[in-house]
Amino acid sequence: MHISHRPTARRSITRSITRSITRSITRSACLVLLSGALGALPLSALIAQAAAPTIKLSHLQGTILDPLDNPLAKVIIEIDDPAMATFTDEAGFFRLRNIPAGARTIRVKKVGFDGVDFELNLLADSTVHIGVKLQPVAQTLGTITVLTKDEESHPALAATGFYAQKRAGFGTLFSPEEIEKKKESVNDASSIFRDVLGVTLRRERTGGANLQGKPSGGGSIQKGVQLVCMMNVLKDGMLIKINPGETFDQIVSKDEVYAVEVYPRAEYTPAAYHVINGNDLCGTVVIWTVSHMTLRPKANK
């Protein structure tokens, strides 16, 4: 019996030795992997990664309609914290992606309509669809419009709604007479906008300057840094594209400027000047040119 058990004892000893070697190799491999990970990242970074909470995201989309269920284009949809904004397309549809989940304030607004604000709880890993109807701003009937002397002197400009907008007090508007005075003290078209509220002149190395604004909707400051962006520029009602390396002064000359409209915020910009996929949130500048208008401003005597 003693002899018959001897092979069994040997097998038991062999298995025990094998287990010990396997455990030793496994522990060594773990130590090597851990050592490599610690060498790739500092300990503080590993602790920060472990402690950093995972931000859960949500998505918001929807359709904006008028009271007759017609889609509304160029409606502004804004969210604060973080500042995000977009516009509806021609079908009245919009989409905002990657919004931190949780309670958010949604603002919907369009020139000529009463804006709406509401709270919405965005669930993580989900897409929330909303439908909003905007009511037109009540119109006052029976008003008699009397043309001013300026409107009679510049009927083509008056036909664009320039003087009505100037009386409304939205934005900064310079009449032909005011532009002529400004031309006397500036060397280029961009300098006309010097000291205009909401406009920053960015001088380029190639000469001339570009017009920059601050994005509206509460998003002009991020992490303590003041944000600026290129304003929309419309020349005689048409959007002009300023390519990289170009400047406003290369597109518009001082002598051809007839009148100017500046709208530093999207909600103050007339609906006719909103541009889909443009920089409406950065503000809009409208240039009326001498060649487009039939009457030149009268010289000051």
Buried (B, 14 or more C-beta within 10 A) or exposed (E): EEEEEEEEEEEEEEEEEEEEEEEEEEEEEEEEEEEEEEEEEEEEEEEEEEEEEEEEBBBBBBBBBBEEEEBBBBBBBBBBEEBBBBBBBEEBEBBBEEBBBEEBEBBBBBBEBEBBEEEBEBEEEEEBEBEBBBEEEEEEEEEEEEEEEBBEBBEEBBEBEBBEBBEEEBBBBBBBBBBBEBBEEBEBBBBBBEEBEBBBBBEBEEEBBBBBBBBBBBBBEEEEEEBBBBBBBBBBEEBEEBEEEBBBBBBBEBEBBBBBBBBBBBBBBBEEBBBEEBBBBBBBBBBBBBEBBEEEBEEEE
